[in-house]
Amino acid sequence: MSPEPLPPVAPDVLAEAVEQLSARLRKKLDVAIEGCAEHVVRAADGSLDVRFGEDALVTLRPGSSGAVTEAGQAVCTCLLAPRCLHRAAVLGAAPIADAETDTGTETEATPETTAGLPEPTGPVDGPAPATTEAASTPSADTATPLTPAQVRAATALWEAAAEALSAGVTAGGAVVQAELLRAAHTARLAGLPRAEAAALRVVRGLRAARERGRAQRLGDLAGAFRDLLAGATLLASGTAGPGAAGVTRRAYAQGGSLRAYGLCREPVLSATGYGGVSTHLVGPDGSRYTVSDVRPGGLARARGAGSASVALGGAVLDHAGLARGGLRIVGATVSTDGRLGAGRGVNATPLRGVDWSEEPASALFARPVGEAVAAALDDGAREADAPEAALLGCDVEVVGAAGEYLVVRVAGDGPLLRLRPAHPHPELPHAANLRRIAEHPGLVLRVLGRPDLDRAATLRPLAVGPVPGEPYTLRLPEEWLGRADLGYDRLQGSHFPRGATGPGPIAPAAVPDPLADAPLWRVRRLLETGVAGGRRAVAEAGRGTDAAALLAPLRRAGLGGAAQLAAALTAEADRRPRDAFGRLTDASADGYARAWLASAVHLAAAERSLVAASWS
């Protein structure tokens, strides 16, 4: 019998439980957390029990939201409760509740509420979606300047993040994570939801790295630390703009009457148990919209939602029909990032869909790919919680498989691109469809996807279709309206040309990768070494021959700025002044965190410029 999963725990509940422990018990907390999730048993009344020997039983009674949001919902029978190690260990083993989930409240359906929960795109370990977002909170453009309480909360968050970075993954156990959660909760109470979300991403990343999760990349955790530190230092300075605090709930404005035509749909799956679908649409003027349906349910929900009914103004359509059809919406509500709202005042009627070769969809494929990616990278100095890169369309010719990706060339002697699965989960058909396409070198495709702004010349396709007028292209069923959603539709042998022949085998070509060729990888490795091993590991990397191996290649390549910042980082990491008795005179991690952040921000800017060059 498999154990029951532990419910999510609100950050402040876990932080308070760890804070109540004595110094002796805190040293034992990480060991006590190991194995807690394997001994969870559901009681007859629906509560969850974890037994520690004969004398201690921890019981969790989640609230209506499914999360433990109050200290009284977690009790232990031992004599030290609630200041006991057992209770803190169970809470520490549970997943962290999302910012909106742990309120336990729901928003009443209004014309401004969303058509579904906002989707978390990207890898399975990305942040979980927030709940329905209403227009009761002002948008970032109309938010008031930062208050003294917000500045103090940001300063506390910076200090906690700096200490966590100095500790690294190896020493970033439950106590360090609890300090971050405490600071994140304070930021939330002060009205800094963006900073809180960044802190929760770091805590989840630390947990996954310490558990050696397969979906966790050290580079992702380094990026989360960079976003958290950059946001916290800007807020703590008191000079941040009004939008830096973020908004708890997305604002929706009246959009009047509009028409929107389906482009494609993509499955949405998060590591925290949410699943669903997001359908992309385009308006006659080229405006982009999305209709999302994301709820708890994981993989099964993501797979089934592709054919679920669209909860928008009574429209008699499912997401499969909407992706190939259209809607005429009266009384529409639209968020600043294009999400369509649903409510009592919204009415929608189906429209005939448009082919990708017809306006307004054809405009997506007319823009040069280099120009489109450059625009996305300009927006790429955006915060981590900003929307994903805009969709990009192009015609390509299949070159062949190369490792885990598919190599294609953009039509018209364009650049070579890598096509990687939009979602890595093996139960979704993304990878299988790309493997089948790779069996047909010379095949000409029309691809709609999202550029991967962290990798050189990489596109994550969401849908493919035939190119009009090309003899060696896809042969899709008429009811598919000239497109196949790679996350839901499965390409079969009958969908590929039989009688026509391609140009013959194409020799696989190496896709230029300026990111791999440039010695910037040495800086990236140094930063990730700091994330993994903490300040001490960075100091070791800057001593003796290791320092020369790090800095000399950067200077030879003309990357003097990167070399200077890396040298400053290793010097600061090794700076531990002591008095005559050997005691540290400056134990603060502030200087080290600032040096690490400066190098990380410079690296991100340099990599963005190389990614843009790879698309030209």
Backbone torsions as a table, in degrees:
resi	resn	phi	psi	omega
1	MET	NA	122.5	-177.9
2	SER	-75.7	147.2	-179.1
3	PRO	-70.9	154.9	177.2
4	GLU	-74.1	144.1	176.4
5	PRO	-72.5	144.3	176.9
6	LEU	-74.1	143.6	179.3
7	PRO	-75.2	157.2	175.3
8	PRO	-62.4	150.7	-178.1
9	VAL	-122.0	135.0	178.5
10	ALA	-63.9	141.0	-177.1
11	PRO	-55.6	-40.5	-176.6
12	ASP	-69.6	-30.6	178.2
13	VAL	-66.2	-45.1	178.5
14	LEU	-67.0	-42.9	-179.5
15	ALA	-61.1	-40.2	179.8
16	GLU	-67.4	-38.5	-179.7
17	ALA	-64.5	-40.1	179.0
18	VAL	-71.4	-38.0	-179.4
19	GLU	-62.9	-30.4	-178.5
20	GLN	-75.9	-13.9	-178.1
21	LEU	-73.5	149.6	173.1
22	SER	-74.4	165.1	180.0
23	ALA	-60.1	-36.3	179.7
24	ARG	-66.2	-41.9	-179.5
25	LEU	-71.9	-31.4	179.1
26	ARG	-62.4	-34.1	179.6
27	LYS	-66.7	-23.6	-178.2
28	LYS	-95.9	-2.7	-169.6
29	LEU	-65.9	-44.8	-176.9
30	ASP	-61.7	-39.4	178.1
31	VAL	-68.0	-38.4	-178.4
32	ALA	-67.7	-31.3	-179.0
33	ILE	-67.5	-33.5	-177.8
34	GLU	-61.3	126.8	176.2
35	GLY	87.7	-5.9	-179.8
36	CYS	-60.9	-41.7	-176.3
37	ALA	-66.2	-16.2	-178.6
38	GLU	-86.4	-4.7	-176.5
39	HIS	-121.9	28.2	-179.2
40	VAL	-86.6	130.5	179.4
41	VAL	-128.4	134.4	178.0
42	ARG	-86.3	126.8	-179.9
43	ALA	-81.7	172.7	-177.5
44	ALA	-65.4	-29.6	-179.0
45	ASP	-86.6	6.7	178.6
46	GLY	93.2	-8.7	178.2
47	SER	-76.3	168.1	-178.8
48	LEU	-115.5	129.6	-176.7
49	ASP	-115.3	141.0	172.6
50	VAL	-130.8	119.5	-175.1
51	ARG	-98.0	136.1	174.0
52	PHE	-118.0	93.6	-179.0
53	GLY	68.9	-153.3	-175.9
54	GLU	-93.1	-20.3	-170.2
55	ASP	-107.0	-5.4	-175.4
56	ALA	-131.4	125.5	176.7
57	LEU	-133.6	118.7	178.0
58	VAL	-96.5	130.1	-178.4
59	THR	-121.2	128.4	176.6
60	LEU	-109.7	129.7	176.5
61	ARG	-123.8	88.8	-177.6
62	PRO	-62.1	154.3	177.5
63	GLY	-79.1	-168.1	-177.1
64	SER	-64.4	-24.7	179.4
65	SER	-78.7	-8.3	-177.2
66	GLY	88.3	2.8	-178.9
67	ALA	-118.7	155.3	174.4
68	VAL	-84.8	105.3	-174.0
69	THR	-110.7	-6.6	-179.5
70	GLU	-133.1	148.8	-178.5
71	ALA	-60.7	-34.1	-178.8
72	GLY	-69.6	-10.8	179.0
73	GLN	-84.2	-2.6	176.2
74	ALA	-128.1	112.8	-176.4
75	VAL	-128.2	154.4	177.8
76	CYS	-131.6	149.9	-176.7
77	THR	-91.9	-1.2	-177.3
78	CYS	-76.8	168.2	-174.6
79	LEU	-71.8	-24.7	-178.2
80	LEU	-85.3	-9.0	-176.8
81	ALA	-58.5	143.1	4.2
82	PRO	-88.4	4.7	-179.1
83	ARG	-92.5	42.9	-173.5
84	CYS	-109.3	160.1	-179.9
85	LEU	-70.8	-34.4	-176.6
86	HIS	-61.5	-48.7	-177.6
87	ARG	-64.1	-44.1	179.9
88	ALA	-65.2	-35.9	-179.6
89	ALA	-66.5	-43.0	179.7
90	VAL	-65.5	-44.0	178.2
91	LEU	-63.8	-35.9	178.9
92	GLY	-70.8	-25.5	178.7
93	ALA	-81.5	-16.9	-178.8
94	ALA	-80.1	154.0	176.7
95	PRO	-67.7	155.2	179.1
96	ILE	-79.6	130.3	178.9
97	ALA	-70.9	148.8	176.2
98	ASP	-70.7	158.6	-175.9
99	ALA	-56.8	-41.4	-178.5
100	GLU	-83.2	-31.2	-178.0
101	THR	-64.2	-36.7	-172.0
102	ASP	-81.0	5.6	173.4
103	THR	-81.7	-27.8	-179.8
104	GLY	73.3	13.0	-179.1
105	THR	-114.6	160.1	177.8
106	GLU	-124.9	150.1	178.8
107	THR	-92.4	132.9	179.2
108	GLU	-64.7	142.1	-179.5
109	ALA	-67.4	122.4	179.0
110	THR	-133.7	172.3	176.4
111	PRO	-59.3	-16.0	-177.8
112	GLU	-97.8	-5.8	-178.6
113	THR	-74.9	158.8	-173.2
114	THR	-79.8	163.0	175.8
115	ALA	-74.3	-13.3	178.5
116	GLY	-176.3	173.1	178.3
117	LEU	-68.2	142.9	178.3
118	PRO	-63.3	138.5	-172.8
119	GLU	-85.9	140.3	169.4
120	PRO	-88.4	114.0	178.6
121	THR	-92.9	166.9	178.7
122	GLY	99.3	-157.3	-174.4
123	PRO	-68.7	165.2	-175.0
124	VAL	-66.0	-17.7	-179.6
125	ASP	-94.8	17.9	179.8
126	GLY	-73.7	173.5	-178.4
127	PRO	-64.8	147.6	178.6
128	ALA	-74.6	155.9	-179.5
129	PRO	-71.2	152.0	174.3
130	ALA	-82.7	171.8	178.5
131	THR	-83.4	-177.4	-177.6
132	THR	-52.5	135.2	-173.1
133	GLU	-115.0	128.4	-174.7
134	ALA	-112.5	176.2	-173.1
135	ALA	-96.0	16.6	-177.7
136	SER	-73.3	-19.3	-179.4
137	THR	-100.8	137.6	179.8
138	PRO	-62.1	151.7	178.0
139	SER	-73.7	171.6	-178.0
140	ALA	-63.0	-29.5	-176.7
141	ASP	-71.7	-24.4	-177.4
142	THR	-109.9	6.7	-177.8
143	ALA	-67.8	152.9	-179.2
144	THR	-80.6	159.8	178.0
145	PRO	-60.6	164.8	-177.1
146	LEU	-66.5	142.7	177.9
147	THR	-93.5	163.8	175.3
148	PRO	-57.2	-35.9	178.4
149	ALA	-64.9	-37.6	178.2
150	GLN	-67.2	-39.1	178.5
151	VAL	-64.3	-41.4	178.5
152	ARG	-65.5	-41.0	179.2
153	ALA	-64.6	-40.4	178.2
154	ALA	-65.8	-37.2	177.5
155	THR	-63.8	-42.6	177.7
156	ALA	-64.5	-37.6	179.1
157	LEU	-67.5	-39.9	176.3
158	TRP	-59.7	-45.0	-178.7
159	GLU	-63.2	-42.2	179.5
160	ALA	-66.8	-39.9	179.5
161	ALA	-67.4	-39.1	178.3
162	ALA	-63.1	-42.1	177.7
163	GLU	-64.9	-39.5	178.1
164	ALA	-65.0	-40.8	177.5
165	LEU	-65.1	-41.4	179.0
166	SER	-63.3	-34.4	179.3
167	ALA	-74.7	-39.4	-177.5
168	GLY	77.1	-180.0	-178.4
169	VAL	-64.8	-39.5	-175.3
170	THR	-62.0	-36.6	-179.3
171	ALA	-109.0	4.3	-178.2
172	GLY	-88.5	61.6	-178.4
173	GLY	-79.6	-159.7	-173.3
174	ALA	-62.8	-34.6	-178.5
175	VAL	-68.3	-45.4	177.5
176	VAL	-62.8	-42.1	178.7
177	GLN	-63.7	-37.2	179.7
178	ALA	-64.9	-37.4	176.4
179	GLU	-62.6	-40.3	176.8
180	LEU	-65.0	-41.0	179.8
181	LEU	-65.8	-38.7	176.5
182	ARG	-61.3	-45.4	179.0
183	ALA	-66.3	-35.8	178.3
184	ALA	-65.0	-41.1	178.6
185	HIS	-65.3	-40.0	176.5
186	THR	-61.7	-40.2	177.5
187	ALA	-63.2	-37.2	178.8
188	ARG	-66.0	-44.5	179.6
189	LEU	-63.8	-29.2	179.2
190	ALA	-82.2	-4.6	179.4
191	GLY	87.1	39.1	178.4
192	LEU	-122.3	68.2	-175.7
193	PRO	-65.0	-31.3	179.9
194	ARG	-67.0	-42.3	177.9
195	ALA	-65.9	-39.4	178.4
196	GLU	-61.7	-45.3	-179.5
197	ALA	-62.0	-38.9	178.6
198	ALA	-64.2	-40.5	178.8
199	ALA	-65.2	-40.4	179.0
200	LEU	-65.1	-35.4	176.3
201	ARG	-63.1	-39.4	179.0
202	VAL	-65.5	-44.3	-179.4
203	VAL	-62.2	-44.2	178.4
204	ARG	-63.5	-37.8	178.2
205	GLY	-65.9	-41.0	176.9
206	LEU	-61.5	-42.5	179.4
207	ARG	-63.1	-46.9	-178.5
208	ALA	-63.5	-39.0	-179.9
209	ALA	-67.2	-40.4	179.6
210	ARG	-69.5	-29.1	177.2
211	GLU	-87.2	-1.5	-179.4
212	ARG	56.3	47.5	178.0
213	GLY	-66.1	139.1	-177.3
214	ARG	-66.0	-29.5	-176.9
215	ALA	-85.0	-5.5	-176.0
216	GLN	-93.3	125.2	174.4
217	ARG	-107.2	140.1	179.7
218	LEU	-62.9	-32.3	177.2
219	GLY	-63.6	-34.8	177.4
220	ASP	-65.8	-39.9	179.2
221	LEU	-68.1	-38.1	176.1
222	ALA	-62.3	-40.5	176.6
223	GLY	-64.7	-37.3	177.9
224	ALA	-65.8	-40.8	176.1
225	PHE	-63.1	-41.6	179.4
226	ARG	-60.9	-46.1	-179.0
227	ASP	-64.4	-40.7	-179.6
228	LEU	-65.7	-48.5	-178.0
229	LEU	-66.3	-40.2	-179.8
230	ALA	-64.5	-43.1	179.1
231	GLY	-68.2	-40.6	-177.8
232	ALA	-67.2	-41.7	-179.0
233	THR	-69.0	-32.7	176.7
234	LEU	-67.4	-43.1	179.0
235	LEU	-68.8	-40.2	-178.0
236	ALA	-67.5	-23.8	178.9
237	SER	-70.9	-19.8	-178.7
238	GLY	79.1	1.0	-178.3
239	THR	-106.3	8.6	-178.1
240	ALA	-67.7	150.1	176.7
241	GLY	-70.0	169.7	-176.6
242	PRO	-64.5	-22.7	-178.7
243	GLY	-86.2	-6.2	-175.0
244	ALA	-68.0	-27.2	-178.9
245	ALA	-71.4	-26.3	-176.3
246	GLY	82.7	177.5	178.9
247	VAL	-128.8	141.8	-180.0
248	THR	-72.5	-37.5	-178.3
249	ARG	-128.3	136.3	-177.3
250	ARG	-70.8	136.2	179.8
251	ALA	-86.4	136.9	177.7
252	TYR	-116.2	137.6	-179.9
253	ALA	-116.3	155.1	178.0
254	GLN	-67.2	126.6	179.8
255	GLY	-105.5	3.4	179.8
256	GLY	66.8	-141.3	178.1
257	SER	-100.7	137.1	179.6
258	LEU	-150.7	160.8	173.6
259	ARG	-115.2	141.9	179.8
260	ALA	-140.7	136.5	-176.7
261	TYR	-116.8	138.3	-176.2
262	GLY	-69.4	141.9	175.1
263	LEU	-109.7	-50.9	-179.2
264	CYS	-171.8	174.4	175.4
265	ARG	-133.4	153.2	179.4
266	GLU	-139.3	140.6	176.3
267	PRO	-71.6	148.6	179.8
268	VAL	-121.7	129.4	-178.0
269	LEU	-147.0	127.1	179.9
270	SER	-116.7	161.2	-179.2
271	ALA	-72.8	-13.8	-177.4
272	THR	-97.2	14.9	171.4
273	GLY	98.4	5.6	177.8
274	TYR	-92.3	147.6	177.3
275	GLY	-151.3	157.3	179.5
276	GLY	167.0	-153.1	-175.1
277	VAL	-141.6	150.4	172.7
278	SER	-129.3	123.8	-179.5
279	THR	-105.2	128.3	-177.7
280	HIS	-96.5	136.8	-179.2
281	LEU	-132.7	164.2	177.9
282	VAL	-136.3	141.7	178.6
283	GLY	-91.7	168.8	-179.9
284	PRO	-58.4	-27.6	179.5
285	ASP	-92.2	7.9	-179.8
286	GLY	90.7	-0.4	178.4
287	SER	-65.1	141.7	-179.0
288	ARG	-100.0	140.1	177.9
289	TYR	-134.7	159.6	173.9
290	THR	-137.3	146.1	171.7
291	VAL	-123.1	119.7	-172.8
292	SER	-116.9	150.3	174.9
293	ASP	-141.3	89.6	-175.5
294	VAL	-125.1	123.3	-177.9
295	ARG	-144.4	169.6	174.6
296	PRO	-59.6	142.4	179.9
297	GLY	153.5	-13.2	173.9
298	GLY	65.6	-143.7	-173.5
299	LEU	-62.6	-42.7	-179.1
300	ALA	-60.9	-39.3	178.2
301	ARG	-67.1	-40.2	-179.5
302	ALA	-64.9	-38.8	-178.6
303	ARG	-73.9	-37.6	-177.4
304	GLY	-80.6	-24.9	-176.2
305	ALA	-68.9	-18.5	-179.4
306	GLY	-62.0	-24.3	177.9
307	SER	-115.7	15.5	179.7
308	ALA	-79.5	157.8	-179.4
309	SER	-67.0	147.8	179.0
310	VAL	-85.2	119.6	-179.5
311	ALA	-88.4	74.4	-177.9
312	LEU	-146.4	102.1	172.6
313	GLY	59.7	29.2	177.6
314	GLY	72.9	17.2	179.3
315	ALA	-65.8	131.6	-179.6
316	VAL	-90.1	73.4	-178.8
317	LEU	-146.3	149.2	167.6
318	ASP	-101.7	175.2	-176.2
319	HIS	-67.5	-30.0	176.2
320	ALA	-65.7	-41.2	177.7
321	GLY	-70.2	-36.4	-179.7
322	LEU	-67.8	-37.1	-179.8
323	ALA	-63.5	-23.4	178.9
324	ARG	-115.7	7.1	-180.0
325	GLY	-123.8	-142.7	-179.5
326	GLY	-163.4	172.3	180.0
327	LEU	-137.9	141.6	166.9
328	ARG	-106.7	116.9	-170.7
329	ILE	-113.6	128.5	176.3
330	VAL	-109.7	132.5	-177.2
331	GLY	73.2	32.4	-176.0
332	ALA	-66.8	147.6	170.8
333	THR	-120.0	133.9	-172.9
334	VAL	-132.9	133.7	175.4
335	SER	-82.8	171.0	-177.7
336	THR	-65.0	-24.6	179.0
337	ASP	-100.3	15.6	170.9
338	GLY	90.9	9.2	178.1
339	ARG	-78.2	132.5	-179.7
340	LEU	-87.4	132.2	-179.8
341	GLY	-91.4	159.5	179.1
342	ALA	-127.2	148.2	178.9
343	GLY	175.2	-172.9	-175.0
344	ARG	-66.0	-29.2	-176.8
345	GLY	-89.5	4.0	-176.5
346	VAL	-103.8	130.5	175.6
347	ASN	-125.7	137.3	-177.0
348	ALA	-137.3	138.9	176.2
349	THR	-126.8	143.0	-177.5
350	PRO	-67.5	150.1	174.8
351	LEU	-126.4	160.6	173.1
352	ARG	-67.6	137.5	179.1
353	GLY	-75.2	168.7	178.7
354	VAL	-117.4	144.3	174.8
355	ASP	-72.3	157.8	178.7
356	TRP	-62.8	-20.8	179.3
357	SER	-85.8	-2.8	179.8
358	GLU	-103.8	156.1	173.0
359	GLU	-72.2	145.8	4.6
360	PRO	-91.3	-0.8	-176.1
361	ALA	-67.9	-31.5	-175.0
362	SER	-63.8	-24.1	180.0
363	ALA	-63.1	-26.2	179.3
364	LEU	-64.6	-30.3	-175.0
365	PHE	-98.1	-2.4	-178.7
366	ALA	-89.3	-20.9	-176.7
367	ARG	-79.6	133.5	177.0
368	PRO	-57.4	140.1	-174.3
369	VAL	-64.4	-38.0	179.6
370	GLY	-61.6	-40.4	179.2
371	GLU	-67.1	-41.0	-179.6
372	ALA	-65.2	-41.7	-179.6
373	VAL	-69.8	-37.8	177.4
374	ALA	-60.2	-40.1	177.6
375	ALA	-65.8	-39.6	178.9
376	ALA	-65.4	-37.3	179.5
377	LEU	-72.6	-28.9	174.1
378	ASP	-64.2	-40.3	173.9
379	ASP	-74.1	-9.3	-174.3
380	GLY	-77.3	-3.3	168.5
381	ALA	-84.8	21.9	-179.2
382	ARG	-78.0	166.7	178.2
383	GLU	-73.6	163.6	-174.6
384	ALA	-64.9	-27.1	-177.3
385	ASP	-92.9	10.4	176.5
386	ALA	-75.7	163.5	-178.5
387	PRO	-61.1	163.4	177.7
388	GLU	-68.2	168.7	178.4
389	ALA	-60.2	147.9	-178.9
390	ALA	-65.3	156.8	179.3
391	LEU	-66.2	147.8	-178.9
392	LEU	-130.6	134.7	179.2
393	GLY	-120.3	144.7	178.0
394	CYS	-163.0	159.2	172.7
395	ASP	-95.8	134.1	-175.9
396	VAL	-135.0	160.7	173.4
397	GLU	-116.8	130.4	-176.3
398	VAL	-71.3	129.1	174.7
399	VAL	-96.5	-47.5	178.0
400	GLY	152.0	176.7	-180.0
401	ALA	-80.8	144.6	175.5
402	ALA	-142.5	95.5	-177.5
403	GLY	70.1	-127.9	-175.8
404	GLU	-92.6	6.9	-179.9
405	TYR	-132.0	167.2	-179.9
406	LEU	-106.4	129.5	-179.5
407	VAL	-95.1	129.7	177.2
408	VAL	-134.1	161.7	175.0
409	ARG	-119.6	131.8	178.5
410	VAL	-65.5	136.1	-177.4
411	ALA	-57.9	149.8	-179.3
412	GLY	79.8	38.7	-179.5
413	ASP	56.4	39.8	177.5
414	GLY	-80.7	-174.2	-177.5
415	PRO	-74.1	158.7	170.3
416	LEU	-75.7	138.5	-179.9
417	LEU	-126.3	154.5	169.9
418	ARG	-101.0	130.9	172.0
419	LEU	-103.2	119.8	179.2
420	ARG	-116.7	151.1	179.5
421	PRO	-56.0	135.6	179.8
422	ALA	-66.4	-25.3	176.8
423	HIS	-140.2	132.7	-173.1
424	PRO	-80.9	-6.4	-173.6
425	HIS	-64.8	129.4	-176.2
426	PRO	-67.2	-19.7	-179.3
427	GLU	-81.8	-9.8	175.5
428	LEU	-95.9	146.2	-169.1
429	PRO	-81.5	10.1	-178.0
430	HIS	-54.8	-56.2	-174.7
431	ALA	-66.5	-39.1	180.0
432	ALA	-63.4	-39.9	178.8
433	ASN	-65.6	-40.1	178.5
434	LEU	-66.7	-36.8	177.6
435	ARG	-63.6	-38.8	179.4
436	ARG	-68.8	-38.5	177.3
437	ILE	-64.0	-36.6	-178.3
438	ALA	-63.9	-18.5	179.5
439	GLU	-75.5	-2.2	-175.5
440	HIS	-126.8	73.7	176.6
441	PRO	-59.2	142.3	-178.1
442	GLY	88.7	-9.4	178.3
443	LEU	-63.9	135.0	180.0
444	VAL	-101.3	127.7	-175.1
445	LEU	-128.4	155.6	166.0
446	ARG	-107.5	121.9	-171.8
447	VAL	-117.5	136.5	173.0
448	LEU	-123.2	121.3	-177.3
449	GLY	-156.9	-166.1	-177.9
450	ARG	-121.8	122.1	179.3
451	PRO	-65.3	139.6	176.1
452	ASP	-87.8	105.2	-173.4
453	LEU	-78.2	-2.3	177.1
454	ASP	-100.0	-4.8	-178.9
455	ARG	-129.6	150.3	-179.5
456	ALA	-72.9	132.3	172.5
457	ALA	45.1	52.4	-177.5
458	THR	-125.6	130.4	179.3
459	LEU	-124.5	135.6	176.9
460	ARG	-105.7	100.1	-173.3
461	PRO	-73.9	139.6	175.0
462	LEU	-101.9	-31.2	-178.5
463	ALA	-153.2	153.7	177.3
464	VAL	-133.1	159.9	178.8
465	GLY	-157.2	170.8	178.3
466	PRO	-75.1	156.7	175.5
467	VAL	-99.0	119.9	-178.3
468	PRO	-57.8	136.1	176.5
469	GLY	86.6	-7.7	179.9
470	GLU	-93.2	130.6	-178.9
471	PRO	-73.8	-32.1	-176.2
472	TYR	-106.0	78.5	-177.8
473	THR	-144.6	-177.5	-176.6
474	LEU	-68.6	152.5	174.8
475	ARG	-122.2	87.2	-174.7
476	LEU	-94.5	154.4	177.2
477	PRO	-60.6	149.7	-178.4
478	GLU	-60.6	-35.2	-177.5
479	GLU	-69.4	-13.9	176.6
480	TRP	-82.0	-7.4	176.9
481	LEU	54.4	41.3	171.7
482	GLY	74.6	25.6	177.8
483	ARG	-156.1	151.2	176.4
484	ALA	-126.5	123.0	176.9
485	ASP	-79.7	113.0	-171.3
486	LEU	-67.2	-19.6	179.0
487	GLY	-85.8	-9.4	-178.2
488	TYR	-132.1	-46.7	-179.5
489	ASP	-79.8	145.2	177.9
490	ARG	-112.8	121.2	179.1
491	LEU	-71.0	134.5	179.0
492	GLN	-114.7	171.6	-179.3
493	GLY	-60.0	-32.8	-179.2
494	SER	-69.9	-12.9	-179.5
495	HIS	-85.2	-4.0	-179.3
496	PHE	-109.1	154.0	-177.3
497	PRO	-66.3	139.6	-179.4
498	ARG	-106.7	-57.1	-176.0
499	GLY	-69.1	-37.8	-177.6
500	ALA	-75.4	153.8	178.1
501	THR	-120.1	146.8	179.5
502	GLY	-79.7	-175.5	-178.3
503	PRO	-73.8	5.2	-178.7
504	GLY	98.6	170.9	-179.1
505	PRO	-57.1	137.6	178.7
506	ILE	-109.3	128.0	-179.8
507	ALA	-65.0	125.4	179.3
508	PRO	-57.1	133.1	-179.1
509	ALA	-109.8	144.8	177.4
510	ALA	-77.9	128.3	178.3
511	VAL	-78.8	122.9	178.6
512	PRO	-56.7	135.3	-178.9
513	ASP	-130.6	87.0	-179.7
514	PRO	-62.5	-25.2	177.9
515	LEU	-66.2	-41.2	-179.7
516	ALA	-75.0	-31.9	-177.4
517	ASP	-76.7	-32.1	-178.0
518	ALA	-75.2	146.5	178.8
519	PRO	-73.7	10.0	176.1
520	LEU	-61.9	-19.4	178.6
521	TRP	-60.8	-25.2	178.2
522	ARG	-67.4	-39.0	176.3
523	VAL	-67.1	-42.4	179.1
524	ARG	-60.2	-43.1	179.3
525	ARG	-64.5	-37.5	178.0
526	LEU	-63.4	-44.8	179.7
527	LEU	-64.3	-41.7	179.4
528	GLU	-70.5	-30.2	173.9
529	THR	-62.2	-40.4	177.0
530	GLY	-64.7	-38.5	178.3
531	VAL	-66.5	-39.5	-177.3
532	ALA	-77.0	-49.5	-173.2
533	GLY	-105.8	-4.8	177.9
534	GLY	83.7	-169.1	-175.3
535	ARG	-60.4	-38.9	-177.4
536	ARG	-63.2	-38.5	-179.4
537	ALA	-66.3	-37.2	177.7
538	VAL	-67.1	-41.1	179.1
539	ALA	-61.4	-40.6	178.7
540	GLU	-64.9	-35.8	-179.0
541	ALA	-69.9	-17.0	-178.1
542	GLY	-100.3	12.6	-177.9
543	ARG	-106.9	146.4	172.0
544	GLY	60.5	-136.9	-176.8
545	THR	-68.9	-23.4	178.3
546	ASP	-62.1	-37.1	180.0
547	ALA	-65.9	-42.3	178.9
548	ALA	-65.4	-39.9	178.5
549	ALA	-66.1	-26.8	178.9
550	LEU	-80.0	-47.1	-168.7
551	LEU	-89.0	-36.8	-174.8
552	ALA	-60.2	-47.4	179.1
553	PRO	-61.9	-34.0	178.4
554	LEU	-65.0	-43.7	-179.2
555	ARG	-67.6	-39.0	179.1
556	ARG	-63.9	-32.1	179.8
557	ALA	-83.6	4.3	179.9
558	GLY	80.2	15.1	179.8
559	LEU	-99.1	61.1	-177.6
560	GLY	-65.5	-36.0	178.5
561	GLY	-63.6	-43.7	178.5
562	ALA	-63.2	-39.6	179.3
563	ALA	-65.5	-41.3	-179.3
564	GLN	-64.4	-42.6	-179.9
565	LEU	-69.0	-36.7	177.8
566	ALA	-66.2	-40.4	177.9
567	ALA	-64.4	-40.0	178.5
568	ALA	-64.8	-36.0	179.6
569	LEU	-66.2	-48.1	-178.8
570	THR	-66.0	-35.2	178.3
571	ALA	-66.1	-41.9	179.6
572	GLU	-67.9	-37.4	178.8
573	ALA	-63.6	-31.6	-177.6
574	ASP	-90.0	-3.6	-178.0
575	ARG	-85.5	105.4	179.3
576	ARG	-133.6	76.1	-176.0
577	PRO	-64.4	140.8	-178.4
578	ARG	-132.3	155.9	178.9
579	ASP	-88.5	-172.2	-176.3
580	ALA	-64.6	-19.4	-179.2
581	PHE	-99.1	7.5	178.3
582	GLY	83.2	9.8	179.8
583	ARG	-89.3	143.8	178.9
584	LEU	-65.5	130.5	176.6
585	THR	-92.9	-15.9	177.3
586	ASP	-143.6	93.0	-177.5
587	ALA	-91.4	2.5	-177.2
588	SER	-69.0	144.0	176.1
589	ALA	-95.0	9.3	-174.0
590	ASP	-62.8	-50.4	-178.0
591	GLY	-62.7	-40.7	178.8
592	TYR	-63.7	-43.4	-179.3
593	ALA	-64.4	-38.0	178.9
594	ARG	-67.2	-39.4	177.4
595	ALA	-66.1	-41.8	177.9
596	TRP	-63.4	-43.5	-178.9
597	LEU	-64.5	-41.6	179.5
598	ALA	-59.9	-44.3	179.3
599	SER	-67.4	-38.0	-179.3
600	ALA	-67.8	-41.0	179.5
601	VAL	-66.7	-41.7	177.6
602	HIS	-62.4	-43.1	179.0
603	LEU	-61.5	-43.4	-179.7
604	ALA	-61.6	-41.4	179.0
605	ALA	-66.1	-42.0	179.5
606	ALA	-65.1	-40.3	179.5
607	GLU	-68.2	-35.7	176.5
608	ARG	-60.4	-41.4	-179.7
609	SER	-66.3	-35.9	178.3
610	LEU	-71.3	-37.2	176.5
611	VAL	-62.9	-43.4	178.6
612	ALA	-60.8	-40.4	179.9
613	ALA	-65.8	-30.5	-177.4
614	SER	-70.1	-17.6	-179.5
615	TRP	-92.7	-2.9	-176.7
616	SER	-95.0	NA	NA
